[in-house]
Amino acid sequence: MTNPQVQRTHELMLNAAGSLLSAGGPEAVTHLRVAEESGVARATVYRHWSTRADILLDLLRRGANLSLDPPSGDLALEERVTGVLEAFAAALRSEGGRTLSAMIGLAEWDEEVFNALERMTEFGPRILRRLLAAGVDDGELVQGTDVDMLADRLIGPLYLRRLLYHDDLTDGYVGRLASVTLAPHLVS
């Protein structure tokens, strides 16, 4: 979207969708309601997003910093993992975390939202799994470590505590989580 008018219209509609989400939850975010709220034609909304799930996914992308860069290789594995988890926790604390929470609830009944979430699940887990696999390859983690299970053990509590308990996910908590979870798998 390089046309400034198209970009302004897109932002106007996305802001309207965000307002609808805040006021009425994900069910309130429909093409018709976004059009009414933003003052554009419904066809314009459809040109930008073919499904409601796409609108919610765009809200999620906007609300969370999803451009996570892999941490520097000169840090210890625990520091690299902690950095990734802190960035993921920050994304969960942002507007995107609230959108994600709404989408998770809706995904139980809406296959399009479920599919959209499936596309997004690679954000933190993919980088974390690569980092852990490199840790095994480099001899920092015990050979035979189940990287997928370890990644789940590291990320799962962040989802649980933020989306279910509405905790703040402080960097201190994230650091302790990384330390305690990685300890049995680190090569001495």
N, C-alpha and C positions, 0 to 999 in steps of 0.2 A: 504494500500500500504506500506508494510514493506520492500520490496526488494529495495535497494538503486538505482539500475539501472532503475527500473520501476518509482520510484519517480523522478529521474533526467529527464527521458523522459517526464513524466507528466509535470514537471515544464518548460521544454524546450517548449513543445507544448502550455502550458498556457501563457508563455511569448510571443510566436508567436501570439497567439490569442489576447492578450492585445495590441500588436503592430498593428495588423490588425484593431482592434476596434478603436484605437486612430487615425489611418490614414484614415480609410474609413467608420467608423460607423458600426453598427451591421450587415448590409448587407454584409460587407466584411468578416465577420467571418463565414467561411464555412469549412467543413471537408477537402476539397481539398486544400483550401488556407492555412489552418493551417498546413497541411502536407507539402506543398511546402515551406512555411516560416520556418518551424522547421527542415526540412530535414528528416522527418520520413515518413514511408508508410502511406497511407490513412487508411488502415486497422487498423493500430496502433491508429490513432486518434479515429476511431469508437469504438475500444476496451475500450477507456477511456470515451467516451461520445457518446451516441447513437443518440442524436439530437443536432442541433445548439443551441437550448435553454439550453441544459445541459452545453455546453461550456460557454455560457454567464452567466449562474447561478454560475458556478464555478469561473468565473472571479469576479462576484459580491461578492461571499463569501470570496475570497482572498483579495479583495480590501476594504472590510469593516470588522470591528471587530464585528462579529456576536455572540460573546460569552458574551453577556451582563448578568451580575450577578444582581439579585435583590438587591436593596439597603438595608442597615441596618435598622432593625425594630425600632431602638431606635431614629431615626430621625423623625421629624414632617412630616406629609403627604406631605406638599408642598415641603419640601426638598427632599423627596424620589422621588416624581414625577419629580422635576427639574433634579435630577440626571439621571433618565431614559431618559428624553428628551435630556439632554446634551450628553449622550452616543449615542443616536440615531442621533442627529445633527452631531456629530463627524463622524459617519458612512456615513452620507450623504455628508460630506465635503471631504471624502476620495476618493480614486480611485473607490471604490464601488459605490459612489454616481453618478459618471459619467456613470458607467456601468448601474446602475439602470435607469438613465435618458434615455439612449439608448434603454434599454429593454422596458420601458414604451411606447416609440414611436413605436417600432416594434410590441408590443403586440396587437396593434389595428388591425394588418393584419395577424399576425402569431399566430395561436392557441397554438402551442407548447410553444412559449415564454410567452403567456398569462398564460398558466398553470404553467409554471415555476415561474412566478411572484406571482401567487396565493399561491404557496408553501412558498414563502419568506415573504409574508405579515404578517405572524405571529410573526416575530422577535420583533419589538418594540411594536406593538399593544397588543400582547398577555400578555406581562409582564405588560404593563401599565394598561390593563383592570383588571388583577388580583390585582394589587396594589390598583386601585380605588374601586374594589369590597370589598377588605379587609377594605378600609377606610369607606365604608358604614357599613359593619359588626361591625367595632370597634367604630362606633359613631363619626368618624372624619368628615364624609360627611353626609349631610342631607339624611334621609331615603327617598327612592323613587328616588334618583338621577339616571338618565339614564346613566349608566356606559359606554355603547357603544357610545352614543352621546358625552359624555364628552371626552372620549378617542379620538374620531374623531376631536373634537374641539381643542385638544391639539396637535395632530400629523399633522393634515391637513395643518396648516400654515407652518410647517417645510418643507413638500413636496413642497408646493406652492412657498415659498420664495427661496428654494435651487434649485429646478428643473426647475422652470419657470423663476424666477428672477435672479438666480445665486448669491444670497446673501451669505455672509459668515456664517450666523447663529452663532453669537457670544453667549457666555455664558450669557452675559447681556440680550440679546434679549430673549433667552430661559427662563431665570429666570422671566422676565417681563411677558412673555406669560403664564407661569405656574401660576404666582400670579394672574393676571387679570382673567384668565379663571377659576381658582379654587375658587376665592373669593366668588361668590354667592352660592357656594355649601358647603362651610366649615361650620361646626357647631361652633358657637361662644363659 
